[in-house]
Amino acid sequence: MKTLALIAQKGGTGKTTLAVHMAVCAMRHKLKIALIDIDPQASAYKWNESRPDDRKLDAIRGEAGQIPAFLKQARAGGIDLVIIDTAPHSDSAAAIAAQLANLVLIPCRPARFDLDAIASTVEIARLAKARAVVVINAAPRGKLADEAREVLKEQDIAVIDTVLHQRAAYSHAVIDGRSVHEYEPDGKAAAEIDELYNHITKLYGNTQARGKQR
């Protein structure tokens, strides 16, 4: 079983959006998924509740202190991948999630305030001795994503090659409990999520699918 934690101290980075899209993408690769939502807003959990019964993921909401017990249950239940969605502005909860994860994914918009705030999130992962990478998210057209990547690299922050762009499909899909693969399976947003999924699974070592995609 592998565990992926999404953390970001700044709000509005797209953490939950990435969490749910990665979950559905993994499900399409025939992996058994569990979604742990420790954000008090419980947006990921509520998104899952809005899905049809035959498309629901194993999802639970709770607090950071419950994560070890949740992971034990997931392992006993044969879960392949656990995705933890955390709250912004919560150092201790993010630290617990990071400590227990095989990989920490840190979404960051290519904007001044987001880049200024990323250091505190990276420090949480570092203190937790967690493997962490930044993904540039909601990038507009133009050179901002490349410029942001250079700024982050100058700070010795690991940034993956995949860039997720500002696309309406991400917002439209989650309105009624879908992902971009279910909303627009041949669209550019779905292709980006596939690329991100393939990239990070190589990082945490879980590259084997159980069957054909659905």
C-alpha positions as CSV (number, residue, x, y, z in Angstrom):
1,M,0.0,0.0,0.0
2,K,1.2,3.5,-0.9
3,T,0.2,6.8,0.7
4,L,0.1,10.1,-1.1
5,A,-0.4,13.3,0.9
6,L,-1.3,16.6,-0.6
7,I,-0.3,19.6,1.6
8,A,-0.1,23.3,1.1
9,Q,0.0,26.0,3.8
10,K,-1.6,28.5,1.4
11,G,-5.3,28.1,0.6
12,G,-6.5,28.1,-3.0
13,T,-3.7,26.0,-4.5
14,G,-6.0,23.3,-5.8
15,K,-5.1,20.6,-3.3
16,T,-8.6,19.0,-3.1
17,T,-9.1,19.2,-6.9
18,L,-5.9,17.3,-7.4
19,A,-6.7,14.8,-4.7
20,V,-10.0,13.8,-6.2
21,H,-8.7,13.7,-9.8
22,M,-5.7,11.6,-8.8
23,A,-8.1,9.2,-7.0
24,V,-10.3,8.6,-10.0
25,C,-7.3,8.3,-12.3
26,A,-5.9,5.6,-10.0
27,M,-9.3,3.9,-9.9
28,R,-9.2,3.8,-13.7
29,H,-5.9,1.9,-13.4
30,K,-7.8,-0.7,-11.4
31,L,-6.2,0.3,-8.1
32,K,-8.3,0.1,-4.9
33,I,-8.4,3.7,-3.5
34,A,-9.0,5.2,-0.2
35,L,-9.5,8.9,0.3
36,I,-8.8,10.4,3.7
37,D,-10.0,14.0,4.2
38,I,-8.7,15.8,7.3
39,D,-9.7,19.3,6.1
40,P,-12.5,20.6,8.3
41,Q,-14.3,21.7,5.1
42,A,-14.4,18.1,4.0
43,S,-14.7,19.1,0.3
44,A,-13.1,15.9,-1.0
45,Y,-15.4,13.8,1.2
46,K,-18.5,15.7,0.1
47,W,-17.4,15.4,-3.5
48,N,-17.3,11.6,-3.1
49,E,-20.7,11.6,-1.4
50,S,-22.2,13.3,-4.4
51,R,-21.1,10.5,-6.7
52,P,-23.4,7.6,-7.8
53,D,-23.2,4.6,-5.4
54,D,-21.5,2.5,-8.0
55,R,-18.7,5.1,-8.5
56,K,-18.0,6.0,-4.9
57,L,-14.5,5.6,-3.5
58,D,-13.7,4.4,0.0
59,A,-13.6,7.8,1.7
60,I,-13.5,8.9,5.3
61,R,-13.3,12.3,7.0
62,G,-11.5,12.8,10.3
63,E,-8.6,14.5,12.1
64,A,-4.9,14.2,11.7
65,G,-4.5,12.1,14.8
66,Q,-6.8,9.4,13.3
67,I,-4.6,8.9,10.2
68,P,-2.6,6.0,11.7
69,A,-5.7,4.1,12.5
70,F,-7.2,4.9,9.1
71,L,-4.1,3.7,7.4
72,K,-4.2,0.5,9.4
73,Q,-7.8,-0.1,8.3
74,A,-6.9,0.6,4.7
75,R,-4.1,-1.9,4.8
76,A,-6.3,-4.5,6.3
77,G,-8.9,-3.8,3.6
78,G,-6.6,-4.4,0.7
79,I,-6.3,-0.7,-0.3
80,D,-3.6,-0.1,-2.9
81,L,-3.3,3.7,-2.7
82,V,-4.4,6.1,0.1
83,I,-4.7,9.8,-0.8
84,I,-4.7,12.3,2.1
85,D,-6.2,15.7,1.6
86,T,-5.1,18.2,4.2
87,A,-6.2,21.6,5.3
88,P,-4.3,24.8,4.6
89,H,-2.8,26.8,7.5
90,S,-2.4,23.7,9.7
91,D,1.2,22.9,10.4
92,S,0.7,20.1,12.8
93,A,-1.9,18.2,10.7
94,A,0.2,18.6,7.6
95,A,3.3,17.4,9.4
96,I,1.5,14.2,10.6
97,A,0.2,13.5,7.0
98,A,3.7,14.1,5.6
99,Q,5.4,11.8,8.1
100,L,3.0,8.9,7.2
101,A,3.2,9.4,3.4
102,N,5.4,7.7,0.8
103,L,5.2,10.9,-1.2
104,V,4.1,14.5,-0.5
105,L,2.7,16.4,-3.4
106,I,2.6,20.2,-3.0
107,P,0.5,22.1,-5.5
108,C,1.6,25.7,-6.2
109,R,0.1,28.3,-8.5
110,P,2.6,30.3,-10.6
111,A,1.8,33.5,-8.8
112,R,3.9,35.8,-6.5
113,F,2.0,35.2,-3.3
114,D,1.9,31.4,-3.8
115,L,5.7,31.3,-4.6
116,D,6.4,33.3,-1.5
117,A,4.3,31.0,0.7
118,I,5.7,27.7,-0.6
119,A,8.8,27.7,1.6
120,S,6.7,27.0,4.8
121,T,5.1,24.0,3.2
122,V,8.4,22.6,1.9
123,E,9.9,23.1,5.4
124,I,7.1,21.0,6.9
125,A,7.9,18.1,4.6
126,R,11.6,18.5,5.2
127,L,11.2,18.4,9.0
128,A,9.0,15.3,8.6
129,K,11.8,13.7,6.5
130,A,9.2,13.2,3.8
131,R,9.9,12.9,0.1
132,A,8.2,15.9,-1.4
133,V,7.7,17.4,-4.9
134,V,6.0,20.6,-6.1
135,V,3.6,20.5,-9.0
136,I,2.8,23.8,-10.7
137,N,-1.0,24.0,-10.9
138,A,-3.6,26.3,-12.6
139,A,-1.0,27.8,-14.8
140,P,-2.3,30.3,-17.4
141,R,-1.0,30.4,-20.9
142,G,2.4,32.0,-21.4
143,K,5.7,31.8,-19.6
144,L,4.6,32.0,-16.0
145,A,4.9,28.3,-15.3
146,D,8.5,28.2,-16.6
147,E,9.4,31.3,-14.6
148,A,7.9,29.8,-11.5
149,R,9.8,26.6,-12.0
150,E,13.1,28.6,-12.2
151,V,12.2,30.5,-9.0
152,L,11.5,27.2,-7.1
153,K,14.6,25.5,-8.4
154,E,16.8,28.4,-7.3
155,Q,15.5,27.6,-3.8
156,D,16.5,23.9,-4.3
157,I,12.9,22.9,-4.3
158,A,12.1,19.8,-6.3
159,V,9.5,20.5,-9.1
160,I,8.1,17.8,-11.4
161,D,7.9,18.4,-15.1
162,T,4.2,18.0,-15.3
163,V,2.3,21.3,-15.4
164,L,-1.5,21.5,-14.8
165,H,-3.1,24.4,-16.6
166,Q,-6.0,26.6,-15.9
167,R,-8.9,24.7,-17.5
168,A,-12.6,25.0,-17.1
169,A,-13.0,21.2,-17.2
170,Y,-11.5,20.9,-13.7
171,S,-14.3,23.1,-12.2
172,H,-17.1,21.7,-14.4
173,A,-16.3,18.1,-13.6
174,V,-16.4,18.3,-9.8
175,I,-19.7,20.2,-9.6
176,D,-21.6,16.9,-9.8
177,G,-19.0,14.6,-8.4
178,R,-17.1,13.7,-11.5
179,S,-13.5,13.9,-12.5
180,V,-12.2,15.2,-15.8
181,H,-11.8,11.7,-17.0
182,E,-15.6,11.2,-16.5
183,Y,-16.5,14.7,-17.8
184,E,-14.2,15.0,-20.8
185,P,-12.2,11.8,-21.1
186,D,-10.3,12.9,-24.3
187,G,-9.7,16.4,-23.1
188,K,-6.5,18.2,-22.3
189,A,-7.3,18.2,-18.6
190,A,-7.6,14.4,-18.5
191,A,-4.3,14.1,-20.4
192,E,-2.6,16.3,-17.8
193,I,-3.9,14.2,-14.9
194,D,-2.7,11.0,-16.7
195,E,0.7,12.6,-17.0
196,L,0.8,13.6,-13.4
197,Y,-0.4,10.2,-12.2
198,N,2.3,8.4,-14.3
199,H,5.0,10.8,-13.0
200,I,4.3,10.5,-9.3
201,T,3.6,6.7,-9.3
202,K,7.2,6.3,-10.6
203,L,8.3,8.4,-7.6
204,Y,6.6,6.3,-5.0
205,G,7.2,3.1,-6.8
206,N,3.6,1.9,-7.4
207,T,3.6,1.6,-11.1
208,Q,1.8,-1.7,-11.6
209,A,-1.8,-1.6,-12.7
210,R,-4.2,-4.5,-12.0
211,G,-5.8,-4.4,-15.4
212,K,-6.9,-2.3,-18.3
213,Q,-8.1,1.2,-17.8
214,R,-11.8,1.8,-17.7
